[in-house]
Amino acid sequence: MKTKNFYLAASLTLLISGCSEYEEPLGGKYAMVRTNGSEIVITRNRSIIGRVESLDSKPPYVTGYMISINPPPNHAEAAVGYFIIDTAKDCYKTELTKDAWEAELKKLNWVKPNLHSPR
């Protein structure tokens, strides 16, 4: 499983670095990259964090919902959940449940993000 994930991540990184349709900076080391006609990922230093389903930003924060490209070894399927990125502090949280996500947003005084498709 680790080998399969490594080859998938490596292939996607190569695809991003050479064939992306566009790359939109999100702040700091983060960018939103369209890897093909329908897939959009968030990267940190060109390493994929996950595939974006929806997002919103309130600098220096970016939040939304994603499916992880390379889930932890104890996950059989792609990990799904909400995420929050702090581009100023260069840190992020992924795989948040809706309740955990809302609690994190409350700490940031972000009442209700307007999640929308990145497409």
Buried (B, 14 or more C-beta within 10 A) or exposed (E): EEEEBEEEBEEBBEBBEEEBEEBEEBBBBBBBBBBEEEBBBBBBEEEBBBBBBBBBBEEBBBBBBBBBBBBEEEEEEEBBBBBBBBBEEBEBBBBBEEEBBBEBBEEBEBEEBEBEEBE
